[in-house]
Amino acid sequence: MSGLFIDEKAVAGFVRVAVERGVDVGGEGLTYAVPAELSGDGLSVGMRMTVPLGRGNKPASGYVVASGATAEAVGGAGFDPAKIKPILSVERDGLALPEDLIELSRWVAGYYACPLGMVFASVLPGGVKRGAGLARSRVVRLIEDAAAEGVRLTKQAAAVLGALHEAGEMEMKALLEAAGVRTEGPVRRLAEAGRVAIETRVDLRAGLDVAAERVAERLTQRPTLSDDQVAALSAIERASGLNEAGGGRFSVSLLRGVTGSGKTEVYLRLIERLLAETDRGAIVLVPEIALTPQTVGRFVARLGGAGVEGGGVAVLHSGLSPAQRHAQWARVREGSARVVVGARSAVFAPLPRVGLIVVDEEHESSYKQDQLPRYHARDVAIRRAQMAGAAVVLGSATPSLESWRHAEAGRYVKVEMPRRVPGLNTPRVEVVDLVEERRKRRGIHLISERLEHELIETHRRGMQSLVLLNRRGYASWIACPDHNCGWQMSCHRCDAMMVFHVRDPLRGGGGGLPRGYVRCHHCEAERQLEPNCPVCGKKTVVFGLGTQRVEEELATKLPGARIARMDRDTMSRPGDHQRVLADFEAGKIDVLLGTQMIAKGLDFPNVRLVGVISADTAIHLPDFRAAERTFQLVSQVAGRAGRGSEPGVVIVQSFEPGIEAIRLACEGDFTGFAAAELTTREMAGLPPQRRMVRVVLRDRDPAACHRRAAAAADALQAAATREGVIDRVTLRGPVTCAIARIADHHREQALLIADDAAILQKVLTSARNHDRLVSDAHTAIDVDPVALL
């Protein structure tokens, strides 16, 4: 290893580098030497480079977070410069993070207890880091020099200059062809003589997704605002200062508007004013890739797409190819696009000057990342806006209880639009009690008589239906029919039931089960269905429901109808979401069946009917947010109906229609639900009344898992004691997680709960610094968790 180090005299300086690995060093990075030959014009904070890591000196990418002339200036005292490893290489293609994103990343790393380098890895898209879509070309440029006109030229050199005189510059290969020259020799000699310059250029070439432009074709009209929209715009502009000279100030407005009230139009008007009166830009976050083409289409129609000077819309989400994402990222970075629309990670878009951030459907749990860094895009958006002096608008028909409580307390500006825009009717909601339904009908039917009647009527009238079931697969329970036996088919690697999937749900089973397999929805392990009970030998039976089984029943009840299914099993390839939604909008699909991805933000005027197969799928999960999620899902999908001139119908099926979350969702009573649920949470000492950190430990050895969990809990308790806040925190655990084993790893958790985030941060920082409580392969530190399974 000694051969790696360099002579102190050959060192041009030192840098501190945060590497893209799960190396937790207090967020300060690692110190490296800069060889003189790599110093160039100097290394600035944010530049990307490759460094040797660990005993094996494995090359790793990282980012400069500090630089200086001495090791002490960069990494503190105690360094022997002769023993500091040198960096290996520096990215020279402009791959550097802007200063504001570096500061934002530092906050994310600190708040969410994540190594800084891992945050940087999420900030910069993979396609950008890999240079996807970059094409390098050599260009020959003519240098006009009157003094050289009399110099004698060879015939080939003269031909080269002749070709360049008209164009000024040409790509090397094209120039040789135009001049009739076979080799580059004449061109190189001209360059040595100062007559031409040979330059290497890097161009970004990528065909961009045109789905948004197709959607935009029908959305060019500027609608007249309703009274509610006018009032909402006025309230947000007053709070944010967007109606004042200077371009606004930091503020957070919660826009609660019922589905169909025109929240998107409010966003558009705010952005139009921002672009017209300031040099700032806007970021619009949406929760699902499926929503992006439709949302982007509306913005492109009003603000322009690629090539619109001073405006234009860029899109950033994981559904793009790496080259497309790189192209869009570059447009934002260079300032040719001042509006960014995208999913969670678009909160890190390199917009030079942010003036407004919109978080649409702010209640959605998909804004929370479930792996390092475990950030919540809504909260990161608020922090970024605070740093930039920008405005934030959180929009939803069913806000998260966290945001609603802030608005009720006056920390956010509460803005409400309680009515749909003129011309849209509120859909009629009916509830079907599935217990009563089964008493009066023989056999098991997933679709009630009432829903079946409305499906047939809607299809007869040439209109469309949305059918929701938030559970994929065919059947969720595989077991022995003998109650004395009790065998159930569970995953060999997880403490969870296997789910039966069929190969083709529309072919039917011919009196028996269609051909299929079983899959675990936690580790994705698959195997064949066991036809007979391995304990007693009786024939296996399957129970429960899933989207595949509903698809089969829909095909039986609606012969001739064109049915499409949207779930994780069918939407596995890039572009699948866009293709299905485009077909649905074009009227090529009569019934769109799906999981929660069809419940959010979609606006199709021809949808008359929305059917909810079972509103109970999540209500009894061992998670304190189960009721909130159920209310939001039922409310959101109901809002997809009646968005044209035709009144909509919503049929909600439930085994327990009297449950408060389902009853109030069907009644459209958000404020009643929020008041009741907040009271329950306050009595239980749970968020949003208090703040929470969840630490999950995992290990293949159950005893080792318990030891790790106990050590983590001890570290939190010691830190709380050390910081003098032990009487202001509640520590629960360690206890076994609701799903005790996933992918052969046993799981235990400890919950740290306090009245405010500052206390939690103080305890976490102390535990990380003194007790080495870090996020790694065995430990997940989840600040403000949105799920406890």
N, C-alpha and C positions, 0 to 999 in steps of 0.2 A: 504494500500500500504506500510505502514511502516514496515510490516513483511518481505518485500523483501530485505531491506538493511541489511548489515552484519556489525559485529563489525570491527572497523578499524584495530585491531590487527590480525584479521583473513585474511586480505588482503595481497596477495603476490606481488601485483603490479597493474598497470593500462594499459589499451589498448584503442586505438581509433579505432572504428569499422565503416566501411562503409557498411550499410545494403542494402540488395537487395530490396529496395523500392524506390518510387519516393519522397524521403525525401531530399530536397535540403538544405544542410547546408554549402554552400560554398566549397564543395568538401573535407571538412576536417573530416567528420565522426562524430560519437558520442563517448563520453568517458564512459568507463565501468571499474568496479573493477574486479580483478581476485582473486577469493577465493583461499586460499592456497591449498585446495584439488584438484583444477583444474590446478594448475600451472605446475605440472609435471617437465619436463626438460626445461621449459621456452616456451613462446609463441613468435613465430617469425612472422615477417611481411609476409602477404600472407596467413596465416592459416585461415581456415574457421571455424566459430563457430555460436552458437545460442545465441541470446541476447533478453531481454525483451524490447519491443518497445511501446512507447506511454503510455497514462494513464491507458489503460487496460492491459499493460504489455504483449501484444501479442507476442509470440515467433516469431522471425524473424532471417533469416540467414544473415551473413555478413562476412567481411574479415578484418583482422587486417591490419591497415595501419601505426600504430605506437605503440610502447610499451615503458614503463618506470617504474621507481620505485615510482614516485609520480604523482599525478593527474596533477600538473602544468607542469611537463615535457612532458606530453602527450597531454593535452588539453588546456594549457595556464593557466594564473592566474584567480582567481575568483571562483574556485571550492571548495565546501565543501566536503571533502572525505567521510564524514559520510552520505551524501545524494546521492552518486553515486551508481547506480544500479550495481549488479554483473552480469557477464556473466552466462549463464545457462549451456552450454556444449561446448565441443571442439571436432571437427572432428579429429579422431586419425588414419584414414586410408590413410594418405599421401595426403589428399586433401588440397593442398596449391598451390597458384599461384607463379610462379617463379618471381624473382625480376624484370627482364626485362619487363614482361607483366604487372606488377604493375605500372612501370613507364610509359609504353605505355598507360595504362588505365587512368592514371592521365592526360596525354596529351589529350586523347579522351574526357574525362569529361570536361576539360577546353575549348577545341576548339569547341566542339559541344554543350556546355551549358547543360550538363546532369549530374545528381547526380552520383557520383563516384560508388556507390553501384550498380546502374543500369548497368553501364559499366561492372563491374565484373560479373554480372548475365549473360551477353552475352558472356563473355570471356570463362567461364567454361560451357561446354555443360550440358544440363539437365540430360542426362544419366549418366554422371560422378558424378554429385552432388547426384543423387539418388542411386548410386552404382549399376546401372543396369548390370546384368551379373555376379555380384560378388557371389561367392560360398564360404561359410566358412566351413572349415573342421578341425577336431581334429586329429593330427598326433602324434603317439607315437614313440619316438626315443630312441634307445638303447644307454646307457652310459657304455662304457667299463671301468671296475674297477677291476683290478686283485685282490686287497685286499678283494673284496667282493665275490670272487669265492667260498670260503669255507663256506659262510653263508648258513644255512639250508633253503631250499625253500619248500613251499607247492607244491603239485602236479600241481595245476592250475597256480601258479606263474612260475613254471619251464616250463610249456607248453607255457606260454606267451613269456618267454625269448627264448625258442627254436624257436618259430616262428620268433622272431626278429633277431636272430643270422644270418639268411640267408639274410634277406631283409635290415637290418639296421634300417629301420623305416617303419611304416605301418599306414594307416588310422585306427582310433579306431574301427570302425565297422568291417572292414576286418580282423583286428588282433583278435578280439574276435571270429570270425567265424573260423579262421585258428587254433586258440588254443583250440577250443571247450569249450570256457568259456562263460557263459550266462550273467554275470554282469561285471561291470567295477571295482568291489572291488579289485580283485587281481592286476590289473594294477595300481590303485591308491596307494596301499600299496607298490608296487615296486617303484613308484615315490617318496613316502615318504622316502624310504630307499636309494634313490639316484641311483637306478639301471636303471631307464628310465626317460625320460622327456616327459611331455604331452604339446604339443604346439597347439595353434589355428592359423591356416593359412587362408589367404584370397586369393583365386584364381579368375582370371577373365576368364570366359568361355563364348564364343560367336561364333556362326558360322558366318564367314565373307562372304560377297557378292562375288560370283565368276564370276560375269558378266565381270569384267575387265580381268580376266584370260582367259575367252573364246575369248574376242576380241584380246588378246595378241597372240593367237596361229598363226595368219596370219601376224604378224608384227615383226618377229624376225630378218629380214634382215636389214643390215645397208646400207642405200642408199648412192650412190655417190653424193657429194654436187655439186650444180650448182655454176656458177661463182658468182651469186648474193648472195647465201648463204655463200660462202667463204668470200666475202667482208664484209657481215653483221657480221659474227663471228669475223673477225679481228677487225672491228670497235668497237664492244661491248667489246671485251677483252681488247683493248687498253684503253677504257674509264673506265672500271671497275677494271683494274689491275688483272683480272683473269689469265692472261698469265705471271704474275710476281710471284716471290717468296713471300710468306707471305699471299696469299689468297685473295687479292683484297681490294677494298676501296669503299666508297659510291659514287654512280653515278646513274643517271637515263637516260636510253636510250629508245627512242621511235622507235620501229621497225614497220614501215609502209610497209607491204607486201601485194600485191594483193592476193585475195583468190587463193589458189593452189600454192603459191610461196614457201611453205615449212617452215613456221615460226616454227611449232612444232619441226622440225628436228634441227633448230637452238637452241631452248630451250634445247633439249636433249643433244646436243654437249656441251653446256655451263655447264649443270649439271654434265655430265660425267667428265669434267675437274675438276670441283669443288670437286667432291667426290674423285677423284683419287689423287689430289694434296693437299687437305686441310682436316681438321677434321670438316668442316662446312657442313650444310645441306641447302636444298632449299624448298621453298614454291611455288606452282603453283596454281594460282586462275583461275577458269573458271566461267562464269556467270550463267550457268543453270545446274540443276541437270541432265537434259537429256544429256548433253555433258560429264558428268563425267565418265561413263563406257568406252566410246571410248577413251577419253584422258588418263585415268588411264591405259587402256589396252596397249597403246603405251609405257607408261613409265615402266609398269611391264615387257613388252617384252624386254626392254633394260636394266633396272636397277634392276629387280627382285622384287618379291612380299614379302609376310610375310616370315620371316625365312632367309632372305639373310643377312649375317653378314656384318656390316659396310655400308649397303646401304638399299635397300628395299623401297617400296612405301607404304605409308599409305593414306587412303582416308577419308575425313571428309566432310560430307554434311548432310542435314536434311532428305534425303531419306533413310538413314540407320536406323535400329532399334536402340533404346537406348543402348542395350547391344553391338551391333556392333560398334556404335560410341564410347562407352566407351573403347572397346578393341583397336580400332585404336588410340584413344587419348593416352592410356597408352603406346602403342608401341612408339609413338613419344616422350612422356615424358621420358621414360626410355632409349631412344637412339637406339632402335633396328630398327627404320625407320628414315632415314635421308632425305627422300623426302616426302613431303605432297602435295597431290592434292585434291582440294576441292572448294566449292563455297565460298560465301562472308565471312562467319565466320571463315574459315580456316586461315585467316590472323592472328588470335590469337592462332594458333597451338603452343603448348609448346615445340618447337624445341630448344634444348639447345644452339646451335650456328648457327645463320642464316648467310649464305653467299650470297644467291641470292633469290630474289622474282620475279617471273614472273606473270604478270597480263595479261592474254590472253583476247582478245576482250575487251580491256580496256575502250572502249567507252560505254559499256552497262550500262543502267540505273539501272539494277538489282543489281549492286554493291552498290547502295545507300539504306540503310535500312530506311523504312518509319515509324518506331516507335522507341521509346527510346531504346538505344542511336541511334540517326539519323546520323550514321557515313557513310562515303564513303570508301569502302574497298581499292580502288585504292590509295586514299590519306593516309589512315592509313598504307598501305604497304610502301609507300615512307617514312613516318615518322619512321616506325619500322626499315627500312633499314638504315636510317640516324643514328639512335641510335646505331645500331649494326655494322656500318661500312661496310654495305653490298651493293651489286649492285641490281638495279631494272631494269627490262625490261618490258616495256609496249608494247604489241603487238596488232595490228589491221590493217585491210584493210581500215577501215574508222575511223581514230582516232577521239576522242572528240576534239572539237575546243579548249578546255582548253589546252589539251596536245599538240596539233598542234601549238598553239600560243607559248607555252613554247619552243618547239623545234625550231621554226622559230626565236625566240629571243635568242637562244643559251643557255637557261637554261637547256634544255635536249639535249642529243646527238641525232641528227636525223639520222636514218639509214633506207634506203629504198631498197625494193626488188620489182622492177616494173614488173617482168615477172614471169609467172608460171614456175615450174620446167620442164625440158625437158620431153616430152611424154604427157604433158597435154596441150590441146588446149583451147584457150580463147573462151568461148561460144558466139554464135551469138545472139544478143539481138534485138528483134522486139517489136515495140510499137503498140498497137491497141487502136484507138480512140473509146471509147464506145458510144459517141454521134453519130458518123457516123454509127457505128454498128447498133444502134437502128433505124436509119433512113431507113436502107435498109432491116431490118428484122422485121417481124411481131411478136408481143408479147414481153415478157420480158425474156431475156436470160442472165444468169450470166456468161456463158462460150461462148466466141465469136467463130465464124466459124473457125478462124485461130487457136485458142487454141484447139478447138475440133478436128480439123484435126491432129494436132501434138500429141494430147493425143492418138488418135486411132492408128496413125502410130507408136508411141513409144511402145504401148501395142502389136501391131502386131509383132514388131521386138524382143519381149521378154525383153525389157528394162523397166526402172522404171521412174516414174514421181513424182515430188514434186509440190504441189499446195498450195499456201499461200493466206490466207485471215486473216488479223489481227482483226477479229471480230467474237466472238462466238455467239451461238444461231441460231435461224432460221430467224427471222425478227426483225429489230430494231425500227420499228415504227408501232404503233397500233392506228387507228383513225377511225372517222366517215367519210364515203365517201362524205357526203354533205358539200360542202364548206361554205354554209351559217350557218352550225352548228358549225364546227370548233373544236369539242371535240377530245382530244388526251388522250391516256391512260398513265398517269404518276404515279410514285410511291407515295403512301400516306405518306411515311416517308422521301423522298428525292426530290429535285427539279431536277428530271431526268426522262427520258422516260423508261417505262418498255420494256423488250425484250421478244419476244415470243420464247419459247423452245418447241420442240416436243419430244414426248416420244421415238419414233423410226423413225428417218428421212428416213430410207431405205424402209419403208413399203409404203410410198407414201400416197397421200391424196385422191385418188379416185375421182378427180375432185374438191374436196374441201380441206380445211386445214386438215392436220393430227391432231390427238389428242395431246394436249399439255397443257402448262401452261405458265404464264408470271413470269419473275424474274427481280429484280432490280440488276444490276451489281455493285452497290455501297454498299447497305446494305444487299444484298442477300435475301431480302423478296420475298416470292412467293405467288401467288394466281391464281385462275382459270381465263382463258381468258373470258372476257365478250362478248358473241356472238352478242349482240345488243348494240347500242349506248345508254348510260343511259340518254342522253338529249333528243334525238329525236326518238329513237327506231329503226333507220335504222341498217342494218346488218353491223357489224364491219369488217373492212378490215385491212390487214397487209401489210406493205411495207418494203423495205430495204433488207439487206442480212446478212447472217451469215454463219459460217462453216457448220451448219446442213443443210441449204438450198443448199449449194454447194455440199455437200455429196449426197443429194437426186438427184441433176441434174447429177452428175458424174455417179451415178448408172444407170441412164436412158441412158446416152450417151455411156457408156462403159459396156454393159451387159457382165457378166462373169468376169470382172476385180475384183481383190481383193483390196478393198479400206479400209484404216484405217484412223481414225481421231485423231489428237493430239491437245487437248485444255484443259482448266481447268476442263471442264465437264467430259472428258473421262480419264484424268490423275489424278484421285483423291486418288488412293491407292498407298502405297509404292511399288515400283517395276514396276509400269505401264510403265514409260518411258523406262526402260531397256527392258521390254518384247516387246514393239512395235518396238523399234529400232533393237533389235536382230532379230525379224521376218522380218523386212525390209531388213536387211543386208543378211539374209539367202534366200532372194528371195520369201518369203511367202506373200509379199504385193507388189502389182503392183503400186498403187497410194497412196502416203502418203499426206494427207491433214491436214493442221494445221495452228495455229496462229504463232506468232513470234518465238515460241520455236523450230520450224523446220528450222529457217533461219540462225542459228548460228553454225559455227564450225563443222557441220556434214560432214563426208567424205565417200561417197558411190560411188565407181567406176561405178556402173551400172546405175546411174541416168543420163539420156540423156536430159530430159525436166524439166524445171522449169516454172510454170505458176503463175503469180501474178494476182489474180482475180480483185482486185482494189487497185491501188497504192495511192488512195486519202483518205483512211480512217482516217488519222490523220493530214493531211496537213492544215486543217482549224481550228484545235483546238485553243482555246485562250491561247496559251503558246508560248513564244518566241523560244522554241526549236523544234517546230513542223516541220519546214523544215529540220532541222538537223536529226531528228529521221526518217523522211520519206526517206531522201537520204540514211541513213545507212541501213534501213530495206530492201529497194529495192536492194541496192548494195550487201548486205550480202546474200540474198536469191539467187540472180543471180549467185553468186559464187559457189553454190552447184552443178551446172550443169557442165558436161564435165570434171569430175575428173578421168575418165578412158581414154582408148585409143580412145573412140568414141567422136567426136565433140558434144558439147552440144548446146541446143537451149533454149532461155529464151523468153517467151512471157509476156509482161507487159501490162495489161489492165488499162486504165485510162480515166476518164471523162475530165481531164484537162492535157493532155500530154505535153502541152507547159510550164507548171509550171517549173521553173528553177531547183528545187530540183529533180523532176522526170526526166526531160530531161538530166541533167548532170549525174544522177545515171545510166541511160540507156547507156550513152556514156562512163561510167567508169572514169569520170573526177573529181577525188576528189580535186585536187589542185585548179581547177577552181571554184568548189563549195565553198571550204573553204575560198578562197580569197573574193568571193562575199558576203558570209554570215558574215565573220568577219568585212567587211566594214559596212554592215547594223547594226551589233551589236554595233560597235564603234559609229556610228551616233546616235544610240538610248541610248547610255550609259548603255549597258547591258553586262552581263558576255559573254565571258571571258575578255572583256576589263576592266570591273570593277567587284567587288566582292559583293555578296548579302547575306543577312539574311532575311528569311521570318518568320514572327510570325503570326500564325493562332490562332484565338480565337473562341471557340465554346460554345454554351449554348442553352438549350431548349427554353429559353425565349429570343426573338429577341432583346428586349430592354436591357436585361442584357448582351447579346453578344456585343451589340454596346458599352455599358459602359466599358466592359472589353477591347475591341479593342482600344477605345479612351485612356484608362488608359495606355495600353501597348505602344501606340504611344507617349504619353506624357512622359513615362518613358525613352524611347529611345532618345527623343529630349532633355530631362533634362540631361541624361548621356552624350550625345554628347557635350552639353554646358559645363557641369562640367569638362569634359576632354579637353576642348579647341579645339575640332575638328568639331564644328558645321558647319563651312564653308567648310569642306572636305567630308561631307556626304550628301546623298539625302534621304529624308524620304517620302515615298509614302503611303498614306492611313491615317487612316483605310478606306478600301473599302470592299464591299461585294465580296466574293470569286466567281470564275467562276461557281462553283456548290455551290449555296447559302445555301443549306440545305442537310445534309446527316444523315440518321438514327435519324431523329427528332431533330437534333442539327443544329441551325443556325450558319453560319460561316462568319467571317470577317478576313481580313488580313492587315498587315502593312509590307512594304518592306523597309529595310535599305540597302542602296547601298553606297559603298565607293571605292576608287581607289585601296586599298590593304587590305589584311586580317588583318593586325596588327591594323588598325584603327577600324575595326569591332569588333575585340576581346576586344579592350580597352573600347568601348562603351558597349558591352554586359556585360563585367565583372563589370563595374560601375553600370549598370542597375540591375544586379543580387544582388550586395552587398548593394546598397542604396535603390532601389525601389522594391526589392523582385520580380523581373521579373523572374519567374521560369517556367520550363516545368512541367506541371501537367495535370490533367484530362481536364482542360479547355484551356490550353495554349500549343501550340506546337512551339518550337523554332527550326527552320530548317536552319542550316548554310550550305551555298552552295547548295541550293535546285536544284533538277534536274527536277522538275515539278511544275507548278503553278495552277493546276486545283483545 
